[in-house]
Amino acid sequence: MNLSKTRVVIVGAGQAGGRAAEALRAAGHSGPITLVGEEAHLPYERPQLSKAILLDGEPNPAFIRSSGDWAGLGVTLSTSSRVVAADIDRREIGLKDGRTFAFDQLLLATGTRPRRMAELEGTALPVSYLRCMDDALALRSALQPGRKVVLVGGGVIGFEVASAAVARGCDVVVLEKAEAVLPQIGSPSLSRYAQALHAAKGVKIMCGITIKRAAATGIELDDGTVVPADMALVGIGVEASVDLAQQLGLETRHGIKVSTSGATAIDGVHAAGDVAEQWSRCHDRWMRLENWANAQNQAIATAKNIAGEATIYDAPPWFWSDQYGANIQIVGHPGGGDEIVRGDVANGRFTTLSIRDGEVVGGIAVNSARDMSVLRRLVASRRTVRRTHLENPQFELKRSLAS
Ligand SMILES: Cc1cc2nc3c(=O)[nH]c(=O)nc-3n(C[C@H](O)[C@H](O)[C@H](O)COP(=O)(O)OP(=O)(O)OC[C@H]3O[C@@H](n4cnc5c(N)ncnc54)[C@H](O)[C@@H]3O)c2cc1C
C-alpha cells in the first residue's frame, strides 16, 4: 500500500478523533487526513465541562489546537458536519449536507450521548444533560444563586456538577436510584466518603428512590414525595453513538468491538474512545471505557497502527474527578475484588486496593496522588501481592512493587 496516498477519514472531532489525527502525522502518515465532527467547536477535551467551564469567573473553553494549527498539520477539519451515512462497498461517508468523503482507512470516534430520562421529558420543568460545550455553557448560565437544582444520578458527573452548583450558590439535591452513591465504581468506602463530602457542603442526597414524573413544583417520586426543583440535570449514564457502525454491518450491542490495535471486524475500519468496546482484564469482560486517558491513548495507539507502526493498547483504565477541591483518582476496577482500605475514609485521605486471585485489579486514591502512581503500576504489572502487607498501615505501598 502506498501510505502517502492512503486517505484516512476520522468521524467524531472530539478527544479521540483529535488526538488520532495528531498521532497519525506524528507517526509519519503523509496521506490526506479528514476530521469530521458535528459540533460547531474546534476539538476540545470534555473534563473541563463539569469543572472549569462551570466554576471559573469567566467561561474560557480550552481547545486541543487552533484552526491554524490543524491546517498547519495538514488535517482537513470539518466542523458542524454531521455524518449520516457510511458505505463500506464504496468506502465513503456521507454528510447530512450532502457532501461525501472517500476513505481508505476509517476511524470511528463518535463517543457517546447521554441516556435520557423519559419520565422527565416534555414537562414544564427545565431538564438538561451535560455532554458538550454548548450544554456546559447553558448549564453555567442556569446555575444562579438560590436556584433549586436537582441532580438525577449520584455518579461522577452528577457530583462534579453538585460541587459547581454549590460553589455558585444553588440549593442542591441528588437523587440516586441505587442504595448508595457512585454505584458504578463499586467501592463502599468511596461511596461513604462521597456521601459525607457532599452532605458536609449542604447537598441533600436521597438514595434508593424511583422517579415517577416531573410535577409543577419539582420532581415526584413513586412514594408521592415531591422534591422541590427549579431545574434538573440528568446524569444517568451514556449510550454509545453506533449508528454509523451499524450501517457498516458491525455488531454494536454495547459499543464497537475492537482489538488491542483498535481494529474492528471490518478491514480498514477502526474505532477508539468512548464508543469502542475492548477487553478489560481488570473487569474480566468486554466493556466501553469512558475516560479521558483511554480516549487519548487508545486513539494514539490506533493511529499508529493505521500509519503502519504496530502498537498494542491494553492499559488499565484510569480516571480522576475533582469535587470541592478534593482529588479522586481511580484505576482498574475498584469493585473487582476484595477491598483493602489504607488511610482514613473519615478524614478524606485514603487509598483502596481491590484484590482478586492475588493480583491488584483496581484501586482508588483520595487526596493521595502519590499512591495512585504506585497503584497504576501495580495494576498494570499483574504481580502477585501479599494481602497481609497491604493491610499493614506501616507497610509502604511502593514496596509492593519491589522484587
Ligand atoms: C462533563 C464530562 C466530564 C468528564 N470528566 C472527566 C474526568 O474528569 N476525567 C476523565 O478521565 N474523564 C472525564 N470525562 C470523560 C471523557 O471526557 C471522555 O471519556 C472523552 O471525552 C471521550 O472522548 P471521545 O473522543 O471518545 O468522545 P467524545 O469526546 O464524546 O467525542 C465524540 C465526538 O463525535 C461527535 N459525533 C458523534 N457522532 C457523530 C456523527 N455522526 N457525525 C459527526 N460527529 C459525530 C460528537 O458530537 C463528539 O463531538 C468527562 C466527560 C464529560 C461529558
The ligand as an SDF file (V2000), in Angstrom:
LIG
                    3D

 53 58  0  0  0  0  0  0  0  0999 V2000
  -18.8980   16.5280   31.5750 C   0  0  0  0  0  0  0  0  0  0  0  0
  -17.8260   15.4880   31.4470 C   0  0  0  0  0  0  0  0  0  0  0  0
  -16.7810   15.4520   32.3600 C   0  0  0  0  0  0  0  0  0  0  0  0
  -15.7830   14.4850   32.2670 C   0  0  0  0  0  0  0  0  0  0  0  0
  -14.7760   14.4660   33.1790 N   0  0  0  0  0  0  0  0  0  0  0  0
  -13.8260   13.5160   33.1100 C   0  0  0  0  0  0  0  0  0  0  0  0
  -12.7670   13.4730   34.0620 C   0  0  0  0  0  0  0  0  0  0  0  0
  -12.6980   14.2710   34.9880 O   0  0  0  0  0  0  0  0  0  0  0  0
  -11.8240   12.5050   33.9320 N   0  0  0  0  0  0  0  0  0  0  0  0
  -11.8690   11.5850   32.9280 C   0  0  0  0  0  0  0  0  0  0  0  0
  -10.9930   10.7110   32.8700 O   0  0  0  0  0  0  0  0  0  0  0  0
  -12.8760   11.6020   32.0070 N   0  0  0  0  0  0  0  0  0  0  0  0
  -13.8320   12.5500   32.0660 C   0  0  0  0  0  0  0  0  0  0  0  0
  -14.8430   12.5830   31.1500 N   0  0  0  0  0  0  0  0  0  0  0  0
  -14.8740   11.5480   30.0820 C   0  0  0  0  0  0  0  0  0  0  0  0
  -14.0410   11.9530   28.8780 C   0  0  0  0  0  0  0  0  0  0  0  0
  -14.2130   13.3000   28.5880 O   0  0  0  0  0  0  0  0  0  0  0  0
  -14.4710   11.0860   27.6940 C   0  0  0  0  0  0  0  0  0  0  0  0
  -14.0860    9.7640   28.0080 O   0  0  0  0  0  0  0  0  0  0  0  0
  -13.8560   11.5280   26.3800 C   0  0  0  0  0  0  0  0  0  0  0  0
  -14.2900   12.8150   26.0300 O   0  0  0  0  0  0  0  0  0  0  0  0
  -14.2190   10.5750   25.2550 C   0  0  0  0  0  0  0  0  0  0  0  0
  -13.6690   11.0540   24.0690 O   0  0  0  0  0  0  0  0  0  0  0  0
  -14.2210   10.5730   22.6500 P   0  0  0  0  0  0  0  0  0  0  0  0
  -13.4590   11.3490   21.6370 O   0  0  0  0  0  0  0  0  0  0  0  0
  -14.2550    9.1160   22.5860 O   0  0  0  0  0  0  0  0  0  0  0  0
  -15.7480   11.0250   22.6110 O   0  0  0  0  0  0  0  0  0  0  0  0
  -16.3130   12.4820   22.6420 P   0  0  0  0  0  0  0  0  0  0  0  0
  -15.4170   13.3840   23.3940 O   0  0  0  0  0  0  0  0  0  0  0  0
  -17.7200   12.3530   23.0810 O   0  0  0  0  0  0  0  0  0  0  0  0
  -16.2960   12.9510   21.1020 O   0  0  0  0  0  0  0  0  0  0  0  0
  -17.1120   12.3680   20.1250 C   0  0  0  0  0  0  0  0  0  0  0  0
  -17.4640   13.4340   19.1200 C   0  0  0  0  0  0  0  0  0  0  0  0
  -18.0530   12.8140   17.9870 O   0  0  0  0  0  0  0  0  0  0  0  0
  -19.1160   13.6190   17.5240 C   0  0  0  0  0  0  0  0  0  0  0  0
  -20.0120   12.7980   16.7180 N   0  0  0  0  0  0  0  0  0  0  0  0
  -20.7600   11.7410   17.1280 C   0  0  0  0  0  0  0  0  0  0  0  0
  -21.4560   11.2220   16.0920 N   0  0  0  0  0  0  0  0  0  0  0  0
  -21.1390   11.9730   15.0020 C   0  0  0  0  0  0  0  0  0  0  0  0
  -21.5500   11.9460   13.6370 C   0  0  0  0  0  0  0  0  0  0  0  0
  -22.4140   11.0430   13.1950 N   0  0  0  0  0  0  0  0  0  0  0  0
  -21.0400   12.8640   12.7940 N   0  0  0  0  0  0  0  0  0  0  0  0
  -20.1400   13.7750   13.2390 C   0  0  0  0  0  0  0  0  0  0  0  0
  -19.7230   13.8550   14.5160 N   0  0  0  0  0  0  0  0  0  0  0  0
  -20.2170   12.9650   15.3920 C   0  0  0  0  0  0  0  0  0  0  0  0
  -19.7270   14.1020   18.8330 C   0  0  0  0  0  0  0  0  0  0  0  0
  -20.5400   15.2270   18.6470 O   0  0  0  0  0  0  0  0  0  0  0  0
  -18.4790   14.4380   19.6320 C   0  0  0  0  0  0  0  0  0  0  0  0
  -18.0430   15.7420   19.3730 O   0  0  0  0  0  0  0  0  0  0  0  0
  -15.8520   13.5380   31.2150 C   0  0  0  0  0  0  0  0  0  0  0  0
  -16.9130   13.5680   30.2910 C   0  0  0  0  0  0  0  0  0  0  0  0
  -17.8870   14.5390   30.4060 C   0  0  0  0  0  0  0  0  0  0  0  0
  -19.0260   14.5670   29.4150 C   0  0  0  0  0  0  0  0  0  0  0  0
  1  2  1  0
  2  3  1  0
  2 52  2  0
  3  4  2  0
  4  5  1  0
  4 50  1  0
  5  6  2  0
  6  7  1  0
  6 13  1  0
  7  8  2  0
  7  9  1  0
  9 10  1  0
 10 11  2  0
 10 12  1  0
 12 13  2  0
 13 14  1  0
 14 15  1  0
 14 50  1  0
 15 16  1  0
 16 17  1  0
 16 18  1  0
 18 19  1  0
 18 20  1  0
 20 21  1  0
 20 22  1  0
 22 23  1  0
 23 24  1  0
 24 25  2  0
 24 26  1  0
 24 27  1  0
 27 28  1  0
 28 29  2  0
 28 30  1  0
 28 31  1  0
 31 32  1  0
 32 33  1  0
 33 34  1  0
 33 48  1  0
 34 35  1  0
 35 36  1  0
 35 46  1  0
 36 37  1  0
 36 45  1  0
 37 38  2  0
 38 39  1  0
 39 40  1  0
 39 45  2  0
 40 41  1  0
 40 42  2  0
 42 43  1  0
 43 44  2  0
 44 45  1  0
 46 47  1  0
 46 48  1  0
 48 49  1  0
 50 51  2  0
 51 52  1  0
 52 53  1  0
M  END
$$$$
